[in-house]
Amino acid sequence: MRTFFEQLTKACGASQPFSLAMITGTKGSSPQRIGAKAIFFHDGKIAGTLGGGCLEAEVQARARRTLQSGKPDTFEMVLDHDFGWDDGLICGGSVSGLILPHAKEAASLWASLASLSEPVSWGVRKDFSIAPVSSAKEDWLYRETVSPPCPLWIAGSGHVAQAVAPLALQLQFDVTVFDDRPELANHGFFPAEARLVVGPWHELLNEPEARSPAFGLIVTRGHQHDALVLTEWIQRPFEFLGMIGSKRKARIIREQFVRQKIASQEQMVKVACPVGLDIHAQTTSEIAISILAQYVQKRSECARPAVAEGIS
């Protein structure tokens, strides 16, 4: 699945005109947060979303006008009973934002944001020009820091890993799968975008640490391999570490690790086992959804929010 900046880069390479719209401020309840973006094309197509409904329809109408005039615009809308009754969008809050018909001029910036290796800050100045942020002292209508996708290391390449990996990629995680079984850890079972590291476990566990914040998931083929991976990964600075298994398994491993001084009680408490939100999952696909719902939740907790200035 393309990231928004990949979609924006593709739009810049096409011949069709478009306006870029973004939410730069919210008050009260709103259908999207600061930083939500959408590309409004001349033919009526939309990539990304500002929240849908009447809000998006109104911004789309204004975006068409900016394409005709060539002039950027701002918007501020109160999402009350009168505004959103037909579409059911009566959040009660308000949103403000920008519409930029000249966004194609920043094609090189969008391309750099689509293939990050480290965080980059960019913004929209008071004159509506788009540029990297080199100084916070400048007057910005909007600025944000874009980070590379969070690494997700998956130990194991069985059914659960095979269900988790493609969904994790769609959710903008940078997926690496570790296993000692090349007959499973290959791109016949995993998407091409997933990185596969195959070899003996004693070598796999020496892999250099991923960039932070990183997430770990242990779903190997059995209790012994899970414990082997956990012995090493519990010492790593993962933002969140989960392991598949029952509450009984979690208790046995916790007691064993503390007794053998492999890890402290505090370290063991931080390991989510059973991993995943309790949605009464039964099938492998449902288990993958429950796991990634928890990982998205944890990623949001550690995410650096976009910063908007000048428009409320």
N, C-alpha and C positions, 0 to 999 in steps of 0.2 A: 504493500500500500504506500502510495506516495505521501510524503510529508507535505504540509501546506506550502512550504518554501520550494519544494520540488515542483508542485503544481504551478506556483507563481513563476518559476523559472521557465517552465514549459510554455506558459501563457505569453511570456515575453518573446519567446522564439516563434510564436505564431503570428499570423497577419491580422487577426481580429482585434479590434480595440477593446479595452476593458478599463474599469475603475477598481481600485482597491479600497475597500471600506473596512474600518476597524472600530471596535468599541474602546474608548479611552477613559471612560468614567462611568460609574454606576452609583446609584443611591437606592437603598432599600432592596426589595426583591427584583430580580431581573432574570431573563432567560439565559443569559450568558455572562461571563466575567470579563474584566478588563483584559484586553489582548485578543479577544475573539476577532477573527478576520474572515472576509469573504471576497471573492473575485466576481465582479458583475460584468459579464460579457455583453457586447453590443447586441447579440442575437437573443438575449434573455437567459442564457445558461448561467448557473452559479456554481462556483467551487468554494468549498468551505461553508461556514455558516455564522450568522450573527444571532441565531436563536430561532429562526423560522417565523412563521405566522405574519401578522400584520406589521411587526417591526421590520422584518426583512423585506417585505413587499414595499414598505414606504422608503426604505433606504435604496432599494433597487430602482424605484422611480426617480429618486434624486440622483442616483449614479448615472442613469441614462441622460439626465440633464447636464451633468458635468462632462459627459462624453461629447455632448453637442457644443457646450460652451468652452470646454478645455480648461475650466477654472475649478480648482479644488473647493470643497465645501465642508461645512461642519453640520452636525445635527444634534439635537437634544429632544428627547421624547419622553413624555410621562406615560407610563403603561397603566393607565387607569381604566375604569369601567367604560368610559366613552370611547377611548381609543381602541380597545381590544375586544369589545363585546363579540363581534362576528367571529373572530378566530379563537376566542376563549383566552386571549392573552391579557389577563387583568392582574398582573403581578403586584401592582401598586407602587412599584418603584419607578426609577427613571434611568435612562442611559444616554450617554453623549458619545460623539465620535467624529471621525474624519472620513472624507471620501476623496480619493486621490486619483484623478484621471491620467496623471503623468507617471504613474508607478513603473511603467515599462522602462523609463529612463534610468531606473536603479537596477537594471538587469544583473549587472556584475555583483551587486550587493546580495541580491536574492540567491544567486548561484553560490556565493560563499556561505550563506546561511543554510543552504541545502546540503552542504557537505562539510559540516564542522568537525574539527578535532579538539576544539577547546571553546569555552564560552565567548561570545561576541555580543557587544552592545550596539544597538542601532536606534535611530529615532527619526522623528519628523520635527523640523524646526518651525519657528513661528511664521516663516515665509512659505511653509509647506514643502520645503525641500527635504529630501530623504537622504540620510547619510549615516555612516558609522559614528558612534559617540566617542569623541576623543577627549571631551571635557564636559563634566557635569555642570560647569558654570555657564554654558551656552543656554539660550532660551529654547526650550523644547516644548512642543505641544504634546508629544508622546515619546517615550523611550522605553526600551525593554532589553533584557539580556536573554539571548537564545543560547541554550546549552545543547551539546550533542545528546543523542538518545542515551538513556541510562543503560549501562551494561547489565544484562541478565545472564548469569552463569547457571547452566542446568547440568547437574551431574546425573548421568543416565540417559539412555536413548530409547527406552521402551515406549509403551503405548501412551503413557501420560506425557512424557516429554514430546512425543510426536504430535500430541494434541495441543500442548502448551505453546510450542515454538512458533507455528504460523500465526496463532492469535496474538502472541506477544509481539511479533514483528508488526502486525497491523496496529498494535497499540503503541508503537514507536519505542520499543525496547531494542537494544542492540544485543542479539542473542548469540551465545556461544554454548555449544553442547559438548560435554566431555563423556567419553566412554572407552572401554577397552575392547569393544565389539565392532569391528569395521563392517560386519554384515548388517548392522543396524544403524550405526552412526555414519550414514552416507546420505547424499542428496537424492537418493531414491525415496527416502523417508522424510527428509527435511528440506525446506525451501532453500533455494540457492543463496538467499541473503543470510542464512544462518551460518555462522562459523563453526566448523567441526574440528575438534581436537581429539585424536584417537591414539591410544597407546597404553602401555601398562599404567596402572593407577599410581604407582609410586613416582612415575614421571609426570603424569597429569597433575598431580597435586603440588608440583613445583612450579606451576605456571605463574608468571609474574602477576602481581595484583592488578586488577582492572582499575580504570580511572573512577574517581568518586563523583557522585554516589553510585554504588554498585549493589546489585541484588543477587542473592544466591538461592537456588532451589535444588534440593537433594531428592531425587526420585530414581535411585538405582534399582537393580534387580533383587535386592534383598537386604535384610537387616544388617548383615556383616559389612556389605559394601557401603550402606548408608552410614554406619558408624565410622568406617574408615575415612570417608570423605569428611564427615563432621569433625573428626579429630583435627583435621587441618583447617577446614573452612571456619570453624568456630573462632580461630585465632585471627581471621582476616577481618578487616574493617568494613564488612558489608553493612549497608544501610538497613537491610532486612534480610534475614536468613530463615527459610522455611524447609521443612522436611516432611515427606509424606509418611503416614502411619497412624496408628491408633493411639488413644490416650495411654493405654497400657504400655505400648512400645516407647512412648515418650517418657514415661515414668521409669522404665527399666534402664534406658540409655542415660537419663539424667542421673539416676542413682549410681550407675557404673562410672560415668565420667567424673562425678564429684568424688566418689570413693577412691578412684585411681589417680586423682589430682590431674586429670586431663584438662578439666575446665572447672571454673568456680560455679557456685550456685547462681550467682548473678549472670554469668555468661549463658548458662543453660536456660534461664528464664527468658532470655531474649530470642531463643530459637522457637519459631512457631511450628509446633507439632502437636496435633495434626495441622498441616498447612491448609489455608483456604478459609473463606467465609462459610458459615454453616447454612447452606441453602438446600440441605438434604440431597446432595448430588448422588447420582447412582451411576450413570454412564461415564465413560472416559471424557467425553466432550463436556459434560456437566462438571466433572471434577476440574477440568482445565479452566472453565469459566469461574468456578469458585476460587481457584488459586489466583488467577489474574485479577479478579475483582479486588482481592486483598492486596496484591502488589500495586495496582493502580492507586488504591487508597493510600498505601505507604509512600508511594512516589509523590503524590500530591502533598503529603505532610511535609516532605523535605524539599519541595520545589521552591525555587526563588520566584516570587511573583513579578509580573510586569509592573513597571512604574509609570504612571501617567501624570503629566504635569500640565497645568494651564487650562484644562477643560474639565469641568465638573458636571 
